[in-house]
Amino acid sequence: MGKRLARQDLAFLRSGRVIAGAILVGTVMICALFAPLLVPHDPQEQNLITTLVPPAWSAGGDPEFLLGTDSLGRDVLSRLLYGARVAMTVAILASLGAMLIGATLAHIAGYFGGKVDWVIGRAVDVWMSFPPVVLSLVLMTGLGAGISSVILAIVLVDWTRFCRVLRAEVLVTRRQDYVAAARLVGFGHWRTLTREILPATMPLLITLFSIEMGIAVIVEAILSFVGMSVGANQSAWGQMIADARQTIYESGWNLVLPMLAIFVTVLGFNLLGDGLRRSLDPRLMQAREL
Amino acid sequence: MIVQLLGLFARRLLVAIPILFVVSALVFVVLRVLPVDPAAMSMPPNATKSEIEAKRQEMGLDRPLPEQYAIWLGKTLKGDFGASIHFRRAVSSLIAETLPATIELALLAMLLAAGLGFAGGLLLFHWRGTWRGEAADLGSTMLMSAPDFLWGLLFILAFGVLWPLLPFTGRLASSFARPVHTGFLLLDTLIEGRLDMFLDVLKHMLLPATALGLAFSVPIMRVLRSSLYEIDHADYIRQARLRGVSEKRILLRHALKNAILPTLTLMGVQFGFLFGGTLLIEVIYSYPGLGNLMVDAVRNADLPIIQAVALAYAAVVLVINMIVDGLYLVLNPRLRAA
C-alpha cells in the first residue's frame, strides 16, 4: 500500500504536460533571474541610427541585435529579458497574495458555514458582477500607475477565483468521516482545518495557483499595454506591444516577439496547471481507472 | 412556465439591485482616494486657487464622503450621471452612444464562440482516445494560453497589414453616412435597407469579434467534451447502443441534449468575461464602444465617466446572468416540473 501511494505521489513527474510546463516556466524564470547577465545590450539604450533592425536571420538583420531593434533603436532581446523580470515578479507576488486571501476566506466560509459563509459568498457575488478587466482598471485609477499597484490590483480582483472554487471543495471535504473523527478525537478548529482539510484541498490549490500565475502575466501585459504598469524607464511586454503597434507597417517582428513571450509563459503555466490537475485530482484518477 | 420565469427574474432582481448599490459605493470610494483633483483638472490651466476652490464647492468635493455619495446616488437614480470633465458632455449621452456598439460586438463574438465551441467540443469528443484526440486536447490548451487581445493583434497583423483583407479600425467606412436609429449599426443599416452598409459594418466587426470569440470558444469546447464524457457512461446511452442506434444519432439526439445544460451555465459565466474582454479589443481596433470610453476616461482621470461606465458593465453582467438563468429554466425539464 505504502509503495503504491508513493508511486502515485510521484506520478505527476512523469506527466508530459507537467514536464513541458516546468521546462517553459523554468526557462522564463531563468531569463528573469539572470537578465542582467544575459542581456547583450542595455535595454534602455537608444540608438536612432539603428532603428527597426529586423531579426538577425532575416534580410538586413544585424548579428549584433539578435532579435532586432525597436523604433528607438533599443535591443529587442534585452528588452524581452527584462520584461520577463516584470512578468515573473507580478506573477509570483500577485498570485501568492490572491491565493492567501482567497484560500483563507474559502476555508473559513466552507468550514464554518452559516453567516460567515453568507457574507463571504455575497462579497464574491459583488466582485464577480464586474468584468475583471474593468475592476482592475478602476482599482488602477485609484491606486495610480506602477508595478506595486498592478500587483495589488490583481490580488484584489482575483482572490475570488480561489475563493469560489475552493469553497465548494472545502464543503465536500468537511462532510468526510475522517474530519468528523478528528473533531471527535478533540482536534480544535485550527488543527482540523490545517491538518485534515488543507491536505485534501491542496491539489486544487496548487493547480489554481499555477493557472493564476498565467492570468497574472496576461493582466500585467494588459495594464502595461494601456500604460498603467511600469514607467518608461523599464521594459514590460505589454508596453513593447503598445510601442510596436505604432510601427506595425514597418516591422511585424517587434509586435510578434513580445506576444510570443507572453504566449509561451502563459502556456507554460497552463500546461503545468493542467498536468498537475490531471495527476493530483483523485476524482480524475478514479475516472481513468474505470 | 411564464409565471416561473417571472418569479425567477423577480428573485434575481432582488439580489441584483443590492449588488449594484454595493458596486456603486465601492467604485465611489476607490475613486475618491485618487491623488488627482478632478476640480483642478476641469478648469483651464491658468485658473486661480480661489476659482478652483469655488469649483470644488460647486462639484461638492468639499463635503464628507458619505454625503458626496448620497448626492451622486440621488442624481444617478434620476438618470443623471453628471458631465464628463474631459469631453464636457453629459455622461448619459456618451454611454447611450457607446453601449449599443459594445453589446453588438459582444453578441456577435458570443455567437462565434458558441459555434466554434460546440463544433470543437463535438470533435474533441468524437476523437476521444485516439492520437487525434490527444493532439486536439493539447491544441486546446495552447489556444487557451493566447488571450483575446493577442488574437486581436495577430489578426490585425495578418489580415490587416500583411494581407490586407479586412478593415481594422472603427465601425463603418468613413464614406458612408452613419444611420442613427437604435445605435446598433447592424440593425440600423437593415432599417435603412442598405445591404452594402450592413456588409461594411459586418466586415469591420469580423476581426474583433473573431478574436474575442476564438479565445472564449475553448472553455466551451472543453466543458462540452467533459459533459459528453460523463453522459457517455449513462444507462440510457448504453441502452441506445444496445438497441443498435448509430453513434452519430446517439451523440446528436441523446447525448448532446443533456450535455448542453452544463455548457450553457459555463457560457453564461463566459459571456460576462467576454463582455469585459471587449474593453481591450475595442482599444486595439479603435472601436467606438464602452471600452474605449473607459480607457480614455482612466487616462484623463475623468471620474464621472469611470463611475458610470463601471456601473454599466456591472449592470450588463447582471442582466446576462439573469437571461442565462431564465434560459436554463426553459431548457431544463427537471427544473420546470419542480
Interface residues (C-beta under 8 A of the other chain):
Chain A: R17 D125 V126 M128 S129 F130 P131 P132 V133 V134 L135 L137 V138 L139 M140 T141 G142 G144 G214 I218 I222 F225 V226 G227 M228 I241 R245 I248 Y249 G252 L255 V256 M259 I262 F263 V266 L267 N270 L271 D274 L290
Chain B: V15 A16 I19 L20 V22 V23 L26 V27 V30 L31 V33 L34 P35 T141 M142 M144 S145 A146 P147 F149 L150 L153 L154 I156 L157 V161 L162 H233 G272 F273 F275 G276 G277 L279 L280 V283 I284 M294 V295 V298 R299 A301 I306 V309 A310 Y313 A314 V317 L318
